[in-house]
Amino acid sequence: MAVDRLSEVFDLVEVRGVLSGGFAARGRWFTRGEVHLPLKFLAVPYGQVRLTTDGLDAPLTLEPGDVAILNDRSWLRLDGGTGDEPPREVVPDEHFSFAVDRERDDVVVGGRIDLTPAGRALLLNALPPVVHVGPSIPATNSLRGCVHRIVDEMTSGKPGAAFAIRQHGQLLLLEVLRAFMSTTDLPPGWLAALGDERLRPALDLMHDRPDRAWSLQELAHAAAMSRTTFAVRFREVAGAPPLTYLTQWRMLLAQRALRDGDVRIASLAAELGYASEAAFSTAFKREVGEAPLRFKNRVAAGTRPRAAAGT
């Protein structure tokens, strides 16, 4: 079985989809608010909803089973229903205690994507301002099934429903990214790189042996390309040169090791292919923004990096 690189990166940067509220409404309605999250997602199990947010030239229509992810947006408005009566404002229910009429209601479920700083840097740069996963994207049947299972858990009253909703929130995010990766117009970034079959042999080398001082020639040979062709394609797809990507991958592994274990920095430097602790520390500070020991102590104390405060 081939190594599942998407799961590997998900585990590494601790990406989590968390459902936070929803509502069911009929007739004309709207809801609006500021967005204080780097990544927010909306799913429409039933009905039809019009989404407006900064970065969209016109409202985006979400059909049954559609999902949208808002990438670093500052506000949103949702509208639904038709008719001449004035729309009423709807407030989302954080406890998922609302009833659903699947034939007449517009149903919206919202949530957030929790990320470590490393995950935030990866995912925000890999996604456009608004991701819309709808009928125009193939392979969305699993996604729609996941959306409907969430509603079933919300309305069933079965024991363990809260736990099931949390698990489905995580699966929903995975299905959204799977569907998004199936498109042919992904922006440059790690999602596009992970889905590129021509680059996979080179990526496998870097992911499996990050301690090796891979040369551009070795990576190009693994991908069956000339060095120039490989370098150009890699930059176009991944948004960074191959050896820059290798450094970024090493630093992700380093952050996990420093976050999760009592690892010695000198040993970690050797495991990741650096000739000295000083060389590793220089690369880490350049990529992450702080020295490894400072990062380790800050994470252990549960504090945030100074540059990220207030975000």
Salt bridges, closest charged atoms under 4 A:
GLU8 OE1 - ARG5 NH1 2.99
GLU8 OE1 - HIS207 ND1 2.94
GLU14 OE2 - ARG259 NH2 3.32
GLU34 OE1 - HIS36 NE2 3.03
ASP54 OD2 - ARG73 NH1 3.99
ASP66 OD2 - HIS132 NE2 2.95
ASP66 OD1 - ARG144 NH2 3.43
ASP79 OD1 - ARG77 NE 2.88
ASP101 OD2 - ARG26 NH2 3.90
ASP101 OD2 - ARG104 NE 3.36
ASP105 OD1 - ARG26 NE 2.81
ASP114 OD1 - ARG112 NE 2.79
ASP152 OD1 - ARG102 NH2 2.57
GLU175 OE2 - ARG178 NH1 3.15
ASP196 OD2 - ARG233 NH2 2.76
GLU197 OE1 - ARG200 NE 3.41
ASP204 OD1 - ARG5 NH2 3.05
ASP208 OD1 - ARG5 NH2 2.92
ASP211 OD1 - ARG209 NE 2.99
GLU218 OE2 - ARG212 NH2 3.01
ASP260 OD1 - ARG259 NE 3.67
ASP262 OD1 - LYS296 NZ 3.52
GLU290 OE1 - ARG294 NE 3.76
GLU290 OE2 - ARG298 NH2 2.54
